[in-house]
Amino acid sequence: MCKDCGCSLTRPTHNEHSHDHEHHTHGDLHSNPQLNDKKTLAVIHKILDKNDIEAAHNREHFAANGVTAFNLMSSPGSGKTSLLENLHEYTELKYAVIEGDLETSRDADRIKAKGIDAYQIQTGSACHLDAFMVHGALHHVELKDLDICFVENVGNLVCPASYDVGAHLNVVMVSVPEGDDKVEKYPVMFRRADLVLITKCDLLPHFDFSVAEIRAQVNKLNPNVEVLEVSIKDGESMAQLAHWFNTHLKGA
């Protein structure tokens, strides 16, 4: 899938306001023959540039309605949907969710069952959401009464990092059962994070997982990003997370 969508090409985030797409330059470890082909690169750059324009358009939609958008990214099973199911118990902020999965509407159905507006995007074979998919979903979400719109991206620690969906801030989650090596193995996503969440922390006694190691890895890649430990079974950690969202609203 990556060879078709171009998401194997690393690039700056929208916060860097740059359109100079980065290239792999670290020898055989990062070699990809497709990315040495000028025609392939030209197509990938064209796709990404068009996506950037649409992402900016999405931010205009959010701004016009006074909504802050957060892009939630992680591997499958890190707890994105569970977090969004439970967050409303700890905040008075009103939010809706745009869900991304290859198939089914299970996640959106779970969110709706909690009385929260949600819209499901079924990507088919695409390993990430892009700005065009999110734009289409925005026509099915009533923004005017919201404080936040969460974009729950497709579960994947690689591809979603390359596509600006029009969110204001990126939240990256890594769960305790996944292990404490994911930050170094998948650095692009963590470099572009505005918040890193270590989730399912209630399981720490049962896994060989070092919170200190994760924090050290994140700090090495992204020194200014905040790292929070959270569990949906720990009300104090959920309240702390709700406070973070409240203090990072645009205009707050």
N, C-alpha and C positions, 0 to 999 in steps of 0.2 A: 504493500500500500504506500509506503514512504516514497518509493521511486516514482509513483504516479503523482502524488500531491506535492512533492517537494519539501516535505517537512523534515527531511534529513539534512537540510541546509540550515545551519545555525544563523541567527540574525539578531539585531538589536530589538529591544522592546519598544513599545510606543513612547515610554517615558524618556527614551534617549533621543527622540525626535531625529532619527537618522534613517536614511534609506540606502546606506552603503552596506549591502549584504555581506556578511562575513564568509570566509572560506576556510575549510579545514587546512591547516598548515603544519601539522605535527607528524609528517611522514607516514609510514605504513600503518600506524595505529589508527589513523583517521582517513586512510585512503578510500576513495570512492570514485571509480573511473567515470561514472556518469556525471560527477560534478567537475570533471576536467573537460567536458565537452561544451563548447561555447553555445551551441544551439540549445542544449538542455538547460544550461544556466540562464539563457535569455528567456526561455519559457517559464522557468521557476521564478525569476525576478518579476516577470510580468504578472504572474498569478499573485505573488506576494504584494506587489505594489497596488494591484486592484483591491486586494483584501484590505490593505491599509486605508484606502480611501473609504471603503464601506464601513470599516471600524470607526473612523472619525465621524461618519454619518450616524452610526449608532450612538456614539457619545453625545451628539447633538440632540438625539431623541431623549436620552436620559436627562441631559441638562435642561431641556425645555420643560421637563416634568419634575425637576428637582429631585431626581433619583440618582443614587450612587450605585454603581454596578460592580460586583465582585466576581471574578472568575475563579472558581474552585477547581483545582487540578490535583490529581493523585492517581495512583495505580488502582485497579479494581479492588473493591473490598476494604478500602481504607476508612470508610465510614462517612463519606460525603452526605449521602441521603439521610442516614441516621442523625447526623448532626443537624441538618436542616429540619428534620421532623421534630426535634426537641428544642431547638434554639428559641422558638416563640414563647416558651415557658419562662424565659429569662430576660425578655426584652419587650418593651412596648412598641418597638419599631415595627412598621408594617413592611412585609416583604413578599415577593413572589419569586418563583423559581423557573428557570428555563433548563430543562433536562436534556442531556445528550447521551444516547446509547445507540448501538448498532440496530438493535431490534427491541420490541415490546414497549409498553408504556408503564411498566411496573413501578419505576421510580416516581414518575409523575402521579400515579395512582396513590402511592404511599403518602406523598406530600398533600394531595387533595384530601385524603382521609383525615388529615389534621386540620382541615379548614383553611389551608393555605393555597392560593392560586398557583397553578403550575401548568406548564405547557411542555409536551414531550416532542423532541426532535429525534427521529429515527434516521440515522446516517447511512444505513445500508452496509457499506463496506468501509466508509471513511473512518479513520482512526482518531479523529478530532472534530471539534466544531470550528467553523470559520465565521467570519463577520457576516457573510451573506445568509447563512443558516440562522444566525441570531437575529438578523434584521427581519427575516420572515416570521420568526417566532414573536417578535415585538408587536406585530399586528394582531396577535391573539392574547396579549397581556395588557390589562388596564393599568397604566403607569401612574395616572394622575393622583391616586390616593396612596402611593407607596413611598417609603423611605429608601428601600433597597430592592434591587433586582439581583438575585444570585444566578449565575450561569454555572450549572454543574456540568463540567466538561466530560467527555468520554474518558473512561478509566484508562489511563495510559501515561507513563512518566516521560515519554519522549515527544510525540507529535504535537500535543496541544501547546507546547511551549513556543512553537514557531509561528503560531497564528494569533494575531491580535483580534479578539472578538468584539472589541469596543468597550470593554470593562475599564474601570478606573484603576482598580488594584487587583493584584494576583495573590491568591491564597493557595499555598501548596501544602498538602497533607501527607504525612508518612506515618503508618501505624506500627505499633509495637510488634505484631506478628510478622511484619515484613522484614525485620532485621534492621540493624543500625548501619548498614553499608550502602544504603540507597542514595544518599546525598552525593557521595563521591562517584558512584557508578552512573548517575543521571544528573550531571551538574547543571545543564542548561536551564532546566526548569527552576532549580533552586536559586540560580543567579538572578532570575527574573521575578522572584517572589518578593512581595511586600510584607507577607506574614507566612511563617512556617508553623504548622500545627503538628505536634506529635500526638497522635490519637490512640484511643483504646489503652490509655495509661493504667486503667484498672488491671490490665493483664501483665504489668511489669514484673510482679513476683513470679510469674510462670514462664518467662522468656529470658534468654541470655541477650539482653538489650541494654545498651549504655546510653542514657540520655546525655551524659557529658560528652560522649563521642559524637553524637548527632550534632550537638550544639557547637562543638569544635569544628566539625566539617562545614556546617552552615556558615559559621563566622569566617572561615577561611575563604569561602566563595563569595559571601555577601555580608560584609561586616556590619552593615547598618540595619539588617532585617531583624525583626523581633521574632522570637521563638516562644511559643506557648505550649504547655503540656495540658491535654484536655481528655476528659472522658465524659460520655453522656450520662454516666452513673455518678458523676461527681458534680454536684450542683455548684460548688464554689468555682471550679474551673470553667463551667459553662457560663456562669455570671461574669467571669473575667473576660471570656471571649465576647460575650454580648457587649461588654463595656468597650472592648477594642473596636468593634464595628461601629458603635455609637460615636466614638471619638474620631473615627476616620471617614465620616460622612463628608461629602463635598460641601464646603460652606460651613461645616460645623466648627 
